[in-house]
Amino acid sequence: MRGVARINPVAKLGAAVLITVPLVLTLDVVSAAVALALELLLMPFAGLGWREFWRRTWLVWVLAPLTGLTIALYGRTSGQVYVEWLAVRVSDGSLELALATTLRVLAIALPSVVLFATVDPTDLADGLSQILKLPARFVLGGLAGLRMVGLFLDDWRALELARRARGVADRGRLRRFLGMAFALLVLSIRRGSKLATAMEARGFGAPGARTWARPSTFGAAEWGLMAVGAAIAAAALSAAVVSGSWNFILGPG
């Protein structure tokens, strides 16, 4: 079950894009439901245990229905109206749009979260530079910034403990948050300046082609994953067109 976890991150990015773009172009229940069903069937092969899967995706499962609830209350009105109060109007049309929106959010977000849960930032940077040929300076800068996220969390905890030790964190939560955020911003700017100077001194910004410690390859497994993403998108859109529920959001009206 760990096969997908070892696939090149560029292929995971490509598969996520292949699934996302077609679903963004239509808003209907059939395409979103078909895509979500196929994705859930393939989730056991993503390299995550069920406990890890729920830990990574619980926020998506919570926010998707909330998005649908907003559409149900304030979406476009059509058909029979069930509830009407001030700006709230629940009708057949708004409920259908709410269901389609909820399913589409799940169908787009779940594969993205699951596929990138097993991505190492360094492997992703290697793939972006060696396979997609993105500028090395841009990729390495992004990688360095991503590596700093963990330090930011540690700095936030250290600031919180230091303020508690001085007795200034017992009340005024909003004021404390703003003060800690400003302190973290100053600390981040200083660390970023030092990191940029250190990377320049080590030749990360030098012109010309650079070498890479680890080669990034794109083989049959990677093409297979992208083919699976394309197949999911094609099946979802085909089902929508055949059933007559295709709803091109960029079309007239």
Secondary structure, 3 states (H helix, E strand, C coil): CCCHHHCCHHHHHHHHHHHHHHHHCECCHHHHHHHHHHHHHHHHHCCCCHHHHHHHHHHHHHHHHHHHHHHHHHCCCCCCEEEEECCEEEEHHHHHHHHHHHHHHHHHHHHHHHHHCCCCHHHHHHHHHHCCCCCHHHHHHHHHHHHCHHHHHHHHHHHHHHHHHCCCCCCCHHHHHHHHHHHHHHHHHHHHHHHHHHHHHCCCCCCCCCCCCCCCCCCHHHHHHHHHHHHHHHHHHHHHHHHCCCCECCCCC
